[in-house]
Structure formats: C-alpha cells, structure tokens
Amino acid sequence: MTAIATDQDNNLARIPFAARFEGSVPESTVVTLNTLCKPCDDFVQSSALLRRLGRGKDIRIGVEETGTVGTPRDLRRGYHSGECHLCALLWVRAGGHLLDPGTDGTGGVGSADEPVEVRLTARDPEKEYEIMVGKETDRAKKLWYKIASSPGISENGYIDLSINLVRKDKVYADLHVHHSSNPKLNKETLNFTSSPISSLHPSTYSKIKAWQQNCSTSHARCRQFPHLVSPTRRLPSRLLDLSNDRVRLEPSVSSILSENPNLEYTTLSHMWGLNPSSCPQLQLSTLAAFTLDIPLSSLPDKYVYAIHITRALGYRYIWIDSLCIIQDSPEDWTREALLMASVYGGTAVNISYTFPPDSDTPQNHLRDPRVHLPCLTSPPSSSKWNEKTLVINYRPGYHRPAWSPTVYKTLWPLLSRGWVFQERLLCPRTVYIGQDRQLWECCDAIIDEFYGPLTTVPGSKSHFHRIITGIAASFHSEATAPQTTAADSSPPEAEKKKNKNLFLDFDEDRTNADAQWGPLVRDYRAAELTKEFDRGIAFAGIARAIQAAAGVTYLAGLWRELFAFDMLWSVGLALVGDNAAAEQAKVDKRKREMKKAPSWSWFAIVPMATAIGGDVLDWPFRTTMQTYRRHGVFEASVLGYRHPKAGAGAGGGSDVLLHDFEGMSVTLRAKRIPCGFEWWDEFGMLYVVPFGETELIMGRHANMWRGEAVRPRVLKYAHDESSVKKGDVLPEGAHMVLTVEQAWHVDAADVAKRTYDFVRGEDVPSTWKTSYQYAGIVVVPAGGGAEGWRRIGAFMLFDDFTGHEVRGPFDGVSEEELVLV
C-alpha cells in the first residue's frame, strides 16, 4: 500500500524547512500553478520528444533525448520566487537542490552558471513488462525482439525526465511527462490553477463546506450513522456558542432545545500535549465567567481554527472537551465521558487537529502546492499541429494513494491516542486539519484536498460502519446458532445434495463483525493513553454504539451473544531486543495504573508490543473456530453475570458495565475436565494435557503397514502470562473448559473435497474423514477466599481420523455451571 506524500517524503524532508519556499514567505501566500519561467518554457518548447508527445505522434520505447533547463541559479530563482512550477518540481522532487549554488555561488554539484542537463526517455512499463515476459517464455518472441525495433508507447506511456548530475541518487524521483489524454491520469489533480501554502488558509474552508454538503445530501449511510451509534439522541450537556462574533459557554443545552429542536454542532478532536495545564479548561471556579465570554485571544491556535471552520460551515455551536466538561469535577467528567457515542455520533462534522501543541515542527500545515500537484504546460499558440497539454508530475500521474489510520499513526500523533480512537470512529464525518493537506473521512469516502477520493482500507470509518451493521446481522442471524444434525440424518446420497465445497466454508465477507472485532480491539490497545486507568472508559463509546445498534450485551470487552468465541483471545510473546527495557518500563507503568478487570476479559491484560509489532493480544483461536462455525456441535452459553455495582443480570443497561469491570463475574454453562502442564524441550513450549494423558493431545503413532489410522492431533496452548518459562511454579488444580466444539466429515475420495454435516454413529462411509476442533480456556480455582474459577490461558485442539469413532478428551463429559471471575 502506498501512502499519501507528506513532509515525511525523503526528498522533501532532506531540505531544511527554512530553506524551503513555504518556510520563507508569509503564511497568507497563494501560489499560482502551471506557470513557467523562461528557461523552463524554452526547454519544453524546444524538446522534440515532448513536442511529439503533445502532438500524439508515435514514440518508440527507450528513445532518449537530452536538453537543458537553464542554470542552477535559474532553478533556484524559479523555485524561491514561487513563479515557476517546473522549477519547483525539479528543485525538490528531482533533486535539483543538490546543485544549489548558494548565495555566493560556490555550493552545489557542478558550476552555478553551467546549464543543467536533463535526460528524457520514452517509457511504457506495461508494454516493457509484456516484452520482458515474452522474451523469457516464448523463443520466437525472443528472437523477434533481437532484430525488431522497439514498439511505440501506448496511451499509458510517458516521458521520464531526470537531472543527469543527480540521476544516481535513488532518493530522488524522476519526473513523468504525460499526454493530457492519458486515461490513467488522476483528473482531480488537474483542476488547480492556484493554491495557498497553508492548509489552514481561509480559502480552503469552501472545500470543507463542499465536502460536508455533498456528504449530507448524497451519502445515506452518513446521514443514518448518528441514529446507528446513538438511537436515542442525547446532546452534550454544554456547548460553545459562537454567535455574535464572540465565544461563550452555553451551560445547559437542554434549555435551548425548545427554540432550536434541530440543534447542530461540530466537535474538535485534539491532543492536550505534554503540558495539559497549558490547555484552557472549564473548572468549577471558571464556569460562571465562561458563560459570559471566552476571549478568542486566550485560546490556542487549534481551537481558533476549529471555531473559524465551524462558522464557515454555518454552524453556531462547537463542542471542545476541555471547555465543555468540568475538568475538576470527577462526577461531571465520568458522566460526560460516557456520552461520547452520542456527542461524536451526533456531530455535524468532527474537526481533528492532527498534531500536538508542542510538536517539533509547528509548521506542519505549510506546503508548497507546486511540489504536490502536476504542472500543466500549454502548447505554443503558434503551433499548427493541434498539440495538447502536457502533464508533468513527480510520480505516475494516475497515482491515487490509499490512506490508513494505522500507517498514519507515525505521521499524525493524534491518531495514536486512545480517546481519539473512538472519537474518529463514532462521528459520521471528520475533516483532518493541521497537516500539509486537508483530508475528509466519512462512512462513504476518504478525500484528499489535492488527490481527491482515496482508496479505503481496514481501519477506516467505512469499515467501522460495516462492523456495526454486520454485528447486528451476525448476532441476529440463524447462522449464529450451533447446528447439530440428528443421528438418523439423511443418507450420504441425499446429503450430497446440500454439501459445500471445503474452501467455501470460510467467511466470504471479511468485513463483518466476527472478522473485524479482533483487529479493532488490537488497534485500540495499541493506542496511547495519558492515564492507563482510562482504558475502559475511552472505549465505552464504541461499546455503547454497537450495543445500541445490535441490541446485544457488552461484558468487559466481550459480547454475551458471542461469549464462547470471544473468550478465545490469547497472549503472544512480548517485545525483546534493543527496545525491551524501554517497553518494559512502559508496561510496568501501565500495570500500576490500570484498573482491575476479570480474568476472562482482555482488559485484564496490559497492552504491550510484540517482537514483530502490534499488541500481544490476538485471536487466532477465535478466528479459526469462527471460520467453521456452521459445523458447531457445542457452544458454551452465558447463564448470567454479576457486577457488584450494578446487581445481578443488569441487562446491560447500567453505565457501570461499560467501563468499570472490577468484581464482575459470569456464570457459564460449559464442559470441564482436569488437566496438567508439561514442558516439552523439543519445542521449548508449555503444553496443557487433559487428564494428564499425552495421547489425548498427540494421538497415537500407529503402524500404517497394518492399516491402522494415524491421528494427526494438534494442540495449541497460550498461557496468559507470556513470560512464563521452564522452572517457574505453575498453577495447581487446573481444568480445561470447553467453550466451542466443531466437527465435520470430508469425503476423501471426492476430488472436490466435499464437506458434510457431522453425523454420530456407524453409518459414516469408509471414505469419509472426520475432523474435530475443540477450543476453550484453562482455569484454576479463584483463590483468595473467592468462589469460582480464574482464567490462566486458552487452548485449541484439532483431531483428524478416518473410518471409525475414537475417543475425544470431552466425550461423555456433562455440562455444568461455572462461575468465572
């Protein structure tokens, strides 16, 4: 996946900000695009290769031409004056600044007054690849290409333009010159004639308004989203009133609803920074003063920009956390924090300021549009050849990049924050400001200020919309119930009429709730929080939104309706290596700060990085068992749950169930068997052994010459304390609790590998192979005077045999009620 070009591009970041055009002119500067200085214009008009391209004439692949584009002084002058678009592309993108003569004319590569030589080469990567493959796979073509002339470039071809003296420096991109009719060009980039150097310039607000109006009128999913995440609309308790050219706090939103029943507002997502006290805050002592007036001059720039955008969009009210929540009132803070699904779900537009106030580069919002947008060159008016416009860009003109919130965490610090994680997902539409370009994200689209619509990826708002809608469908579909076939099921021939291909058993829609819930949780756990004890409440808005939309019950990070599967999370190995000490210090701090949670909840596991990146928490067992859910034989069920602050069976309606999990327990109907532990040096791993019988997890190594079946049993076990090692004292009194059992038959004689519903009995054809999957958790007595069982790990066992019934570890085991704490 290719990310959007930003100031982090190597060939742009190599130039100190002070030495860039945008760092040396006023922020109010607006640049005119597609203009050329005389040396660049002379070069374009005199190039035979470019003239042929403009006229649509045949150009053979590989044809080259050299020319000059003035001197290094000319390039420097054209770039820093802001008057030449091509000079900017050559100077920044093609490495022309390496020729920089400096003010005294002694710097750079080569002479300050020596013409800059460029090389033009006709390219057509698609055709070139076709030729390369033909040479390697077809002997006749190989011989033909040895004697034949190169074919001409297609309409997708272009002219590669590079500066000879910096050509060997691979950091700098060659420029690409396209004919304007190239069908792969990104037309969105060709409509600019001017652009400000600041992405926060007032002239950019009209684009935000156009995005917002189009979304509000054309995107049905975005209009419905507020009702999806918050069916019963609850407005914030307070808002900032921006009317009459001033800012004041409206202390009681409910009191103004009679005169404005359809009240609309914007919200701001931002980072408080390393010194939160520098952020203006509503406190009990300032409440009265804020209701009268909040001087605009007392607010940080990010607040001011958000206020200007709100007014430009035509809205009177904005919600900003530090000014609308009483920061020194724990009761008010908790009450308002639990309204995030409604606050952000009901916003007209969420304005996200992507950098903290103490950013190392406060000029992140400045850019030179000339180095991001293509330069359009017009043919000479005297031309008699009907020449067309040429498009010069620093990357393939058809470039339409993707945007990923996961990738951009390293570029935009805002996206790495835990509170912002839910703010971004819960609002119907967001505009990102503060970086070098504005970006719009809603349930239907991601739009870049320069590049237009981008490719959506997992983690974007559109995918979260599918999670919410998919989770409702998943929880209320017949597919969620385990299917057990009666012993006297249809005979094999009739059964074949309703069989399925083995490879179609996998969930075809990987965007549904079952597939996306795990990655969503992992992304959240990787987000940073100033106070780790906020981990539960900073996720409560997402939990409330899904709970409201799907009519399901949230139990400390798991869903009651999918509890048998949701318990199958596992813990991987933590980070080791050069960063291990720093990561361990961070983990220790989180452990001290985190709130207590029941052992069966992933909130009980402190977030930490793995050796290969990401969080230690994962769902491989859950994913495997969900994949084959249609073959369910047994699923554990939740009989009830208890919270000391909410009462037994609270029905999920109490707010405390969304964020305060201490003392919570669940009563489960499941199957339980005793087990032991063994360290196997051969694998260097800890295994759990049902009944202490190794054969039940490793199968038996039968004599194949006598026709006895070999059972390729595979056991996987993940201990919740991933740092456990051989020699450590292991818990006593351990039991394996079965939460999911699945089984199916495969006709081994069928080339298509057809699968059939599981049938118990002796009428299974000899050609059928039977597969079992068991998964669950390992528990020990709670201890400490408490009743119930405490989780210490998770397991999955796969068993495969042909032709006869065999003993499984949970055969004949009765269901029982278990209290998990």
N, C-alpha and C positions, 0 to 999 in steps of 0.2 A: 504494500500500500504506500502511495506517495502522499506526503503531507503538503499542505499549503506552504508556499515560500514565505518566510518571515525574516526578521532581522537576524535570526539564528543561521541563515544560509551562510555557509563558509565564505563564499566570495563576496558577501556583503559585510559580514562581521569582521573580516580582515581589515576593513577600512575603519579607523577610529571615528567615532561619531562626530567629533569636532572637525574632521577632515571631509565629512560628507556634506553634500549640498543642503540637506534638510537641517543640518546642525549649524549652519552659518547664515540662515535667513530668518526673518520673522515668522512666527507660527501662523500668521494670517495669510502667508503667501499662497497664491493659487498658480499652478503651473499650466502653461499652455502645451498641449501634446501635439505630436505629429509635425513639429517644425524642425527644419534642418539648418545648420549653419552652412556657409558657402562651401567649405571643403567637403563636407559630407554630401551636400547636394551635388557637387561636381562629381564625386565618386559614383553616386547612384546613377546619374545621367550618363556617365561615360563608360560604365561597365557593360560590355557586350553581352555577358551572361545574364545579367539582371534585366537588360532590355529584352532579350529573347524570352525570359520567363514572363515578363509583363505582357508581351505580345502573344503568349500562348504557343510559341514555336517549340518544335521538337528539340529536346536537350538530352544527350546521352548520359547515362550514369557514369560518374567518375570524371567527367570533363572538368578541368580546372582552369582558373584564371587568377592572376594577381593584380592588385591595384593598390592605390594609396588613399588614405583618408586624412590628409593634412599632416601636421606635425604633432608631437606630444603636447606642445604649447597650445595648439588649436583644440585638441581633445580636452585638455584641462580647462581652457576658457569656455568651450561649449558646455561642459558639464557644470562648472561652478556658476556660470551666468544664468543657468536654467533655461537657456534659449534653444538648445539643440537636444532633441530626443535621442537621436542615434549616438551622439557623443556620450550620453548618459549610459546607454546600453553597452557601448564599447568600453567605457571607463570602468564601470562597476562589474558588469556581468562577464565580459570577455577578458578582464584582467588588464585593461589599458592603464590603470593607475600604477602598475608596475613600471610604466615608462615615465611616471611623473617627474618632470624636470625640477620641481620645486621653485620657490620664488627667485633663487639665484641661478637657476638653470643648470645646476651641477648634479642633480639627483637623477634617479631612474636608470633604466636599461637603455643604452644607446645614447644618441645625441638628442638634445632638446629641440633642435631645428631640423633634424633628419626626418623625411617623410615616413609615416607609419605604414608599413606594408601589410596588407591583408591578403588572405587566400580564400578564394571562392571555389567550392566543389559541389557538383551536382550529386544529390543523394536521393535514394528511394529505398529505405530499409526493407519494406515489404518485398519489393522485387529482388533486392540483393539477397534476402534470405531464401527466396524461391530459387534463385540461381545457385546459391551455395548448396541447398538440399539436392537440387538436380544434379550437380556435379558429383555428389557423394553417392547418389542412389541410381543414377542412370548413366551407363557408359557412353551411350550415343550422345547424350547431352553434354557430357564431359568433353568429348572430342569436338562437338559443335562449338562450345564456348571458347575453345582454344583458338579457333580461327574466325569466329564471328565477331562482329562489332557489338559493343555493349548496347542493350536495349535502351530506349528513351525512358525518362522518368514519367510516371503516371501523374494523374491529377493530385495524388497524395504526396508526390515528391517535393523536394525543396532544395534551396542552395545553402550549403553550410558556409558560414563566414567566420574566420578566426584571424587573430593577430599573430603573425609569424613569430615575433620575438617572445611571446608568452604561450605559444602553442603547446609546449611540452609540459606546462604546469597544469596537471589534470584537475586542479581545484576549480579552474575557471571554465565555464561552459562556452562552447561555440554558439554563435547566434544562428538563427534559422530564418531564411527568407522564403516566404510562401507566396504563391499567387492568391489573390483575394478570393478566388472562386473555390479554393481547396475545401472540399466538403467536410473535412475533419476539423476545420478551424473552430475555435470557441467564439461564436459570434458575440457573446456577451462582452468580450474584451475589446471589440472593435467599435463600440459606440461612444467612446470617451473622446472629447475634444479638449477638456481641461479637468483638473482635479486639484484640491487643496493638499498641502503637505501634511496637514493634521487630520487624522481620522475623527477628531472631535470638533472640527470646524462647523459652524452653524449651517453651512450649505449642505452638509451631509445629513441633516435631520430630515430633509424631504425624502431621502431614500428610505430611512427608517419608517417614515409615515406611509410610504407607498407599500412597503412590505407588510406593515400592520393592517392597512386597509384591504389589501389583497387577501391576506390570511383570514381576516374577519369575515369577508364576504364570500370567499371561494373555498375555504377549507372546512368541510363539515366536521371532520374529526377534531379540529382545533376548537370549533365552536362548542362541541359536545364535551370536550375534555374536562372543563370545570365541573360539570354535573357528574362526570365519571369518577373523579377523585374526591369530590365532596358533594354527594347527592343533596344533603341538606345544607344550603348555603349559610355559612357563618362568616360574617365580616370581621376584620380586625377590630379590637376594642378602640383603637386610636389610629388616626391618620394625620398626615401633614397637609394642611390646607394651603394651596399655592395661589389663591385668588388675590386680586388687588395688588399685584406686584410685591407681595411680601410672603413670608413663610411663618406659619403659626401652627400649633398643635391643636387638632380637634380632639378633645379629651373623651368624647362619648359619641362614637359613630352611630350608635342606635338612636340617639336623639335627633339626628338629622335625616334619618331614612324616610320620614313622613314627607319631607319636601323633596327628597331625591331617592325614590324607591329603587331606581336602577343605577345606583351609585357605582361608578367605575374608578379604578385607581391603578397605579403602577407600583412596582416594588423594586428594591435595589438589593442585589447580592454583591457583597464586597468582603474584603479582608480587613480586620481591625489593625493588623500589623503587630510588630514586636512590642509596641508600647500602647496597649489598649487605652490607657488613661488619656492619650492624646486625642482619642476619638470623642467628639461631643456626645454626652449621654443624658438621657432623661432620668432624673432621680426624684425622690420624694421632695427634696428641697427645691428643685427647679421646675416642678410640674406647673405651678401657677404662672411663673414667668414665661414658660414655653407656650402656654395657651394664648398669651398676648402677642408675642413676637419672638422669632428666632432670627437674628441678623444673618443675612446671607454671607456677610464678611467673616462670620465666626465659623463657617462650615468648611470642611476640606474640599478640595477641587472635585473629587469623585462625587460628592453629594451635589455640588453645584451643577456639574454636567448632567447628572440624573434629573435634577429639577428642570434644567433647560430643555432636556429631551421630553420630559413629561408635559411641559407647557406646549412645546412644538407639536406634540401629538394631539393636543386639545383636551388633555385631562387636568382636572383641578386638584386631585389628591395623589399622594405618593406615600408608601409605607417604607420606612427605614428602621431597621431593628433597634439601633442604639437610641433613636429619638422617639420610638413608639412603644417600647417596653420599658417599664420602670426597672432600671438595672440594679438598684439596691433593695428590691422587694422580691425575695425568693418565691413568694406566692404568686405574684404577678408574672414573674419570669416563667415559672412552670406552666401556668395556665395559658399564657400566650404561646409558649414553645409547642404545646400540644395542639395548637390551631394551625400549624404550618401547612397541612394539607389544604385547609380552607383559605389561608392567607395567600399562598402562592398559587393554589389551584384557581382562585378567583381573580387573579391579577389580569389586567388587560395586556400588559407587557412587563416582563421582568427584565430589568436593566442590570447586566452583570459587568462590573468593573474588574478586569482580569488580573490586575497587579496590585500588590500591597502598597501602602503609603510610603514604606521605607525601601522600596525597590532600588536595586543598584543602578538601574537605568530608567530614570524618571521620564525620559523622552521616548518611551515605548510607542506612544501614539503618533510619532512623527515618521514620515516616509517620503520617498521621492517617487511619485507615481510613474515617472519615466522608466524606472528600473523594474516595475512590476507589470506594466502594460505594454503591448506591442506598439511599434512605431509604424504608422501607415504613410507610405510615400506615394505622392501623386505623380502621374506621368507628365512629362512636359507638355505645355499647351500647344506646342508646335508639332507634336507627334502626329504622323499620318497613319499610324499602324494600329489605331484603336487599342492602345496599351491600357492595361488595368492596374489598379492599385496593388502595390506590393506590401506585404505584412512582415515586419522584422521583429522577431521575438527572441528572448534568451533561452527558450525551451520550446519543444514542439508546440506549434500554435493550437493544436487541438487539446492541449493539456487541460483536463478538468479534474482537479485533485479530489481526494477524499479528506474527510475531517473526522478525527476520532478523539473523544474526550479523554480516553486512556492515554493516547500518544501525547496529547497536548498538556498533560499534567506537568511535564518538564518545561514547557514553554510558557504556560499561563498558570502561575501559582494558585490562582483562585480555584481551579479545577481539582486541586489536590486536597481541598478542605472538606471535612466530614459534613458540616452543616450545609455547605453549598451543594453537596451531592444530591440531597433531596430537594433543595430549592430549585435546582436546574431541571430535575425530572418532573416535579409536581406542577410547574407552571405550564400553561398551554403554549406560550411563545416567549422566546428570550432574544434580546439583542446584546451581543458582546461588544463592549467598548473598552478603550484604554490601550489596545494593541494597535499594530500598524494598519489594520483594516477592520472595518465593522463586519460582524458575522451575525446572521439571523438563523435561529433554530426554532422550528415549531414541530408539531406532530406530523406534518406532511413534507417538510423540506428543510434543507440546510443551504443557506445562500451566502455567498461571499460578495462583499462590496465590489470587487473587481472581476472575479471569475464567474459570478452567477451561481446557479444551482450546483451543489457538490454531491458527491456520492455519499450516501448514508451508510453507516457501519454499526455493528453491535455496540450498544452503549449510548447511542443517540436517542433523542426523545421519541422519535418514531418507533423505535424498538421497544421502549418502555410502554408506549401506548398499546403495543401488541401484547406485552406481558400482562397488563391489566385486563384487557379484553379476553386474552387467551386463558388467563387464570380463572375467569368466571366460567368460560365454556368448559374448561378442563374439570373444574370441581362439580359441575352440574351436568356432565355428560354420562351416558351409560358406560363409557369406556373406563371410568374411574373405579367401577366396582369389579372385584375379582370374579373371574368366570370359571366355574367348576363344572366339568362335564360329568353327567351321571355314568355309573358303571355300565349300564346297558345302553351305551351310546350307539350311534349309527355304525353299521359295519363299514369296513375300510372303503369299499367301492362308493358307498354313499358319502362317506366322509371326504373323499377326494373332491367332491363337487364344491366343497366350501373351504378347500385348503388355500394356503397363501404361500407365496414364494418366501423363502427364508430371509432374503435380503430386503423384503418389503415390510418386515416386522418392525424395523426401525422407524421412529417418528419422522415423517417426511417434513413436517413444519418445525424447524429447529428454533423458531422464534416464539414458540408457545411458552407458557409459564414454567412447565416442567424443565425445559431446556435452558431457560434464561434466568430462573431464580437463583441458582447457584452462582453463575458469573456475576449477577447483580450484587449478591452478598459479598463476594470476594472483592469486587471493585470498591464497595463501601468500606470494607475492613482495611483496605489499603489506604484509605483517606486519612488525613491527619486531623486530630482534634487538639485544641489547646488543653482541654481537660478531658482525660480519658473517661471519667465517670459520666460524661455526656453521651457515650457511645449508644446507649439505648434510646435516649430521648431524641437524639439527632437523626434517628431512623424511624421515629414514631409516625411521622407524616406519611411516609411511604407505606408503612404497615396499615395505617388508618385508611388510606386511599384504596388499597387493594381489598381490605376487609369490607369497606363500604360498597365497592363495586361488585364484588363477588359474593357477598353475604356469607363469608367464611370467618373462622375464628383464629386469631393470632395468638400464639403461645410462645412467647420469648424467642422469636426468630423462626419458629416453625409454624406450620399450619395444621390445625387439628384434622382437617379432612385429608391431609397427605402425611400424617404424622409417621406412619410406618416407613415411609420413604425418606422423609425429611430428617429422621434420626440418623440416617446413614452417612452423615458427614464424617470426615476423617482428617487427621492431622499429619502433615508431612514433616520432613526434616527442615530445621531452621537454618538460617544463613551461617555458613562457615567460611573462613578465609580472612582476607585483609580487613574487611568491614565488620567482622564478627564482634569485636569488642564494642564498637560504637553502637551496633544494632542491639547487643545485649543490654547496654546501658539504657537504651530507649525502651526495651522490653521490660526491664526492671522498674522503670518509672511508671510504665503503663500498668503493671501489676499492682503497684502501690495505690494507684488512683482509681482503677476500675471498680465498678460496682459488682456485688456478688450476683451470681446467676446460677440456676440449677445445672447440674452436671450434664444433662441431656441437651442443653442449649449451647449453640455455638458462641453465645455471648460469654460463656464461661472460659473460652479460650482467648488468651491475649493475642491481639494482632501482631504478627511478626513476619519478616520476609523469609522466603525460602532461598536455597542455594542457587536456584535458577530464576529467581524473580517471582513476584506475586506473593500472595499471602499463603501461610502454611495450611489454611483450611481449604478443603476441596471436597468434591462429591463424586469420586469415581464409582463407588459402590452404588450410590443413588442413581447415577446416570445409567449404569448397566441394568439395574433392576427396573427402572422406568422404561427402558427400551423394550423390554419383554413383558410389559405389564399385562398385555392381553392373555398371557399364559399363566396368570395368577392362580395359585392353588390355596394360598393362605395369606392373609394380611392381618397384622395386629390392629386393634382398634382402641381408641381413647374412650374410656367409660366416663371419665370426669376429670376435673382439675381443681386445684385449690390454691388460693392466694390469701395469705394472712391479712391483707388489707382490703380484699375485695369479696371475700366469702366464697364458699364452695359453689362451683358451677355458675360463675358470674355471667356466663353467656357472652363474654367478650365485650360487654358494653361499658365496662369500667375503664376510665382512662389509665388507671394504675397498671393495667395489664399491657399497656403499650410501651412502658419504659422502665418500670420498677419490678424486677424479676426475683428479688431476694425472697427466699422462703417458698417459692412456687413449687408445686408438685403435680404430677399427672398420674392418674390411675389407668393402667393399660391392661387389656386382655391379650395375652400372648402365650408363647410356649417357652419353657425354661428348662435347661439341663446343666448339670455341674460340669466344670471344665478345669483344666490345669494349664500351666505355661511351660514351654520348653524353648531353650536357646539352641538353635541349630548352627553350629560353627560353619558348616558347609556354605550356608547362605548369609551368615552373620546377622540373622534376624530372629525376632521373638515371635513364636507361634502360640496360638491358643489351641488346646487339644480337648475335644469333647469327651467326657467320661475318662479322660486320661488315656484314650485308645488312639494311638498314632494311625492305625489302619483306617480309622474313620475320616481322616483328612488326607491321607496319602494313597488310599486304595490298596490293591494287592497286586503284586508283580507275578502274574500267573504265567504258566507255561503255555506259550502260544502254539507250540507244536501239538499240544493236546486239545487245541481248540478252545481253551478257556479264555474268557474275556479279560482284557486288561482295563482297569478303571482309571482313566487319567484324571483323578481328582486334583483339584487345585484349591488351596486355601489361601486367602489373603487376610491379614490381620494388621490393623493400625492402632497402636497404643496412643491414647490421648496425650500422654506425657512423652513427647517425641524424643526427649533427651535420655530416656531410659537406656541403660547399657548392661551388658552381661556382668553379673556380680551384684547388681542392685537388688534390694529386697523387693519382691513382687507381692502384690496384694493377695491375701488368702481368702478363701471362700468364694472364688469367682464362679460365675454362671454365664452361660451364653443364652441370650434372649432372642428368639426368632421373631422377626417382625415381618419378613416377606419370604414366601416360598413360591417358586415357579417351576413348572415342568411342561415339557412338550415332546412330541415324537417327531422324528425326521425319517423319511423313507430313504434309507441309504442306497437303495437300488435305483432310485429315481434320479436321473441326470440333473433335473431342475432342483433337487433338494427340497421337496415339498415338506411343509410342516403341518402338523395336525394337533388338534386339541388333546390335552392329556387325558388318558383313559387308564384307570386302575383295573387290574385283572389279568387273566392269562390269555386273552384273545388278541393280544398285540402281535401282528405279523412278525416273523423272524427277521425280516429285512429292516424293521424299524429300529432306529437307535433312540434311546430315551435320554433326555438331558434334564438335570435338576439344577436349580440355583437356590441357595439359601443366603439370606443376609439378615443381619441384626446387630445388636450391641452386646458388649460384655459388661457385666455389672458385679459389684461386690456389696455386701451389707453396708448401709449408710454409716453406721458407727456413730460415736459421739452421743449416744443416747437417743438418736433419731431412728424412727422406723422407716422401712423402705430400702430401696436399692440405689446405689450411686454408679453412674456410668464411668467406665475407665477405658473403653475402646470400642471399635467396630470391626466386624468381620464379614466376609463373603466367601462362600464355598460353592464350587462348581463340580458337578458329578456327571459322568457320561458313561453309559454302558449300552450293550446291545443284547436283546433277546430274552431277558428274564428279569424278574423282580429281585432287587437286592436291598440290603439294609441301609437306611439313611440315618444320620445322627438324631433326627427328630421324629422318627417313626414311632407311633404309639404314644407319643407324649401328649398329655392333655393340656388344654388351655387353662390358664389361671389368671387371677387378678394380681397385678404387680403395681406397687406404688414407686414411682421414680422421683428422686429428689435431686 
